[in-house]
Amino acid sequence: MARDKNQRELNFKPLFKKFGQTQIENKNEIALLHEEIEAIYLMDLLGLYQEDAAKRMNVSRPTFSRIIRNARHKVANCLISGAKLHIHDQKDSYLIAICSDEEEELINCNARGKYILIFEIQDKKYTLLKCIENPVFFENQKPGMILPKLLVQQRVNFFLVNEIGAGLKNSLLSKGIYTILKKQIKFNDLANIPI
């Protein structure tokens, strides 16, 4: 008798869900499960070892090994056969980080703001999860050296900002964190940001 499947811890929020070549018509489509894209994110993008990635996903190491093997097989199949790739996104909530000079208001929303506010967005509603001091401001650190690692530790999916340098944007993207540029940022707008 098969045992119950453990609840997977899925934190990566894929922004793009369909991929495929355009040179020839190919109706074949391969579905990548959310747990499989999570495994690719943890191991191939963040560079975690299987043991650490398995802990992050709340699965055993052998289970993680099966998940990553299946994911890589599907991606390789798409690259070689030209099949379209579709990602199933099961994550119904995501985390957005915003830097601000105030804890209660969104002021000076760039990477050098005093605080990092982390919001959870779910069902078109936002909840402030935490407010932490920004080491970029308080320790005079470079944003590209500090923020990507810090936001990955906080499991942030999106960084909302009114201006950003190319270096920081690329560093965040290399960690799977997408940047959203918005000139005016208000609390009421958080739940309605098009993602």
C-alpha positions as CSV (number, residue, x, y, z in Angstrom):
1,M,0.0,0.0,0.0
2,A,1.4,3.4,-1.0
3,R,2.1,5.9,1.8
4,D,0.6,9.4,1.9
5,K,2.6,12.0,0.0
6,N,4.2,14.6,2.3
7,Q,3.2,18.3,1.9
8,R,5.9,19.9,-0.3
9,E,7.3,23.2,0.7
10,L,7.0,25.3,-2.5
11,N,8.4,28.8,-2.3
12,F,9.5,29.6,-5.9
13,K,6.9,31.5,-7.8
14,P,7.4,31.0,-11.6
15,L,6.7,34.2,-13.5
16,F,6.8,32.5,-16.9
17,K,4.8,29.3,-17.3
18,K,5.1,28.4,-21.0
19,F,8.2,27.8,-23.1
20,G,8.8,26.5,-26.5
21,Q,10.6,26.9,-29.8
22,T,9.0,28.7,-32.7
23,Q,10.9,27.5,-35.7
24,I,8.8,24.4,-36.5
25,E,5.3,23.5,-35.4
26,N,5.3,20.9,-32.6
27,K,2.1,20.1,-30.8
28,N,3.8,18.0,-28.1
29,E,3.7,19.6,-24.6
30,I,5.5,18.5,-21.5
31,A,4.2,19.5,-18.1
32,L,6.7,20.4,-15.4
33,L,5.2,20.0,-11.9
34,H,5.6,22.9,-9.4
35,E,7.7,20.6,-7.2
36,E,10.0,19.9,-10.1
37,I,10.6,23.6,-10.9
38,E,11.2,24.2,-7.2
39,A,13.9,21.4,-7.3
40,I,15.5,23.0,-10.3
41,Y,15.4,26.4,-8.6
42,L,16.9,25.2,-5.3
43,M,19.6,23.0,-6.9
44,D,20.5,24.5,-10.2
45,L,19.9,28.2,-9.6
46,L,20.6,28.6,-5.9
47,G,23.3,25.8,-6.0
48,L,22.1,23.9,-2.9
49,Y,23.2,20.4,-2.2
50,Q,20.5,17.7,-2.5
51,E,20.4,17.3,1.3
52,D,19.8,21.0,1.9
53,A,17.3,21.3,-1.0
54,A,15.4,18.3,0.3
55,K,15.1,20.0,3.8
56,R,13.9,23.2,2.2
57,M,11.2,21.3,0.3
58,N,10.3,19.1,3.4
59,V,11.0,15.8,1.6
60,S,13.5,13.1,2.1
61,R,16.8,13.2,0.1
62,P,15.8,10.1,-2.0
63,T,12.5,11.8,-2.9
64,F,14.2,15.0,-3.8
65,S,16.6,13.0,-6.0
66,R,13.6,11.5,-7.9
67,I,12.0,14.9,-8.3
68,I,15.2,16.6,-9.7
69,R,15.9,13.6,-12.0
70,N,12.4,13.8,-13.4
71,A,12.6,17.6,-13.8
72,R,15.9,17.5,-15.6
73,H,14.7,14.6,-17.9
74,K,11.6,16.7,-18.9
75,V,13.7,19.8,-19.6
76,A,16.2,17.8,-21.6
77,N,13.4,16.2,-23.6
78,C,12.0,19.7,-24.4
79,L,15.4,21.0,-25.5
80,I,16.1,18.0,-27.7
81,S,12.7,17.2,-29.1
82,G,11.4,20.8,-29.4
83,A,8.3,20.1,-27.3
84,K,6.6,22.9,-25.5
85,L,7.2,23.2,-21.8
86,H,4.4,24.2,-19.4
87,I,4.9,24.8,-15.7
88,H,2.0,24.0,-13.2
89,D,2.0,26.7,-10.6
90,Q,0.4,25.6,-7.4
91,K,1.6,28.5,-5.3
92,D,-1.4,30.7,-4.6
93,S,0.5,33.2,-2.4
94,Y,3.8,34.9,-2.9
95,L,6.1,37.3,-1.0
96,I,7.0,40.8,-2.1
97,A,9.8,42.8,-0.5
98,I,9.8,46.6,-0.5
99,C,12.5,48.9,0.9
100,S,11.2,52.0,2.6
101,D,12.6,54.8,4.9
102,E,9.5,54.3,7.2
103,E,7.9,51.3,8.7
104,E,4.4,52.6,8.5
105,E,4.6,54.4,5.1
106,L,6.2,53.6,1.7
107,I,8.7,56.4,1.4
108,N,11.9,56.4,-0.8
109,C,11.2,52.9,-2.1
110,N,14.6,52.1,-3.5
111,A,17.3,49.5,-2.5
112,R,18.8,51.9,0.0
113,G,15.7,52.5,2.1
114,K,16.1,52.0,5.9
115,Y,13.8,49.0,6.2
116,I,12.8,46.0,4.2
117,L,9.1,45.3,4.4
118,I,8.0,41.8,3.5
119,F,4.4,41.2,2.5
120,E,2.5,38.1,1.7
121,I,0.0,38.5,-1.1
122,Q,-2.9,35.9,-1.2
123,D,-6.4,36.1,-2.6
124,K,-5.9,39.8,-3.6
125,K,-5.0,40.7,0.0
126,Y,-1.7,41.7,1.5
127,T,-0.3,41.0,5.0
128,L,2.8,42.5,6.4
129,L,4.9,39.5,7.6
130,K,8.0,41.3,8.9
131,C,10.0,44.5,8.8
132,I,13.7,44.2,9.1
133,E,16.5,46.8,9.1
134,N,18.2,47.1,5.7
135,P,21.9,46.4,6.0
136,V,22.4,48.4,2.8
137,F,21.4,51.5,4.8
138,F,22.5,50.7,8.4
139,E,25.9,49.1,7.5
140,N,26.5,51.1,4.3
141,Q,26.7,47.9,2.2
142,K,26.3,47.6,-1.6
143,P,22.7,46.5,-2.6
144,G,23.9,43.9,-5.1
145,M,26.1,42.2,-2.6
146,I,23.6,42.1,0.3
147,L,20.0,42.1,-1.0
148,P,19.9,39.1,-3.2
149,K,21.2,36.7,-0.5
150,L,19.0,38.3,2.2
151,L,15.8,38.2,0.1
152,V,16.5,34.5,-0.8
153,Q,16.8,33.7,2.9
154,Q,13.5,35.4,3.5
155,R,12.0,33.4,0.6
156,V,10.9,36.5,-1.3
157,N,9.6,36.1,-4.9
158,F,9.3,39.7,-6.0
159,F,11.2,42.9,-5.2
160,L,9.0,46.0,-5.7
161,V,11.0,49.2,-6.2
162,N,10.6,52.6,-7.9
163,E,14.2,52.6,-9.3
164,I,16.9,50.0,-9.6
165,G,20.4,49.6,-11.1
166,A,21.0,46.9,-13.7
167,G,23.6,45.1,-11.5
168,L,21.1,44.6,-8.6
169,K,18.3,43.7,-11.0
170,N,20.5,41.0,-12.6
171,S,21.8,39.7,-9.2
172,L,18.2,39.4,-8.0
173,L,17.1,37.6,-11.2
174,S,20.0,35.2,-10.9
175,K,18.5,34.1,-7.6
176,G,15.0,33.7,-9.0
177,I,13.7,37.0,-7.6
178,Y,11.8,39.2,-10.1
179,T,11.9,43.0,-10.0
180,I,8.8,45.0,-10.4
181,L,9.3,48.7,-11.2
182,K,6.6,51.1,-10.2
183,K,7.0,54.9,-9.8
184,Q,4.4,55.4,-7.1
185,I,4.0,52.6,-4.6
186,K,1.1,52.5,-2.2
187,F,-0.1,49.9,0.3
188,N,-3.5,49.7,-1.5
189,D,-1.8,48.8,-4.8
190,L,0.1,45.7,-3.4
191,A,-2.6,43.1,-3.9
192,N,-3.3,44.4,-7.5
193,I,0.2,44.3,-9.0
194,P,0.0,42.3,-12.2
195,I,2.2,39.3,-11.9
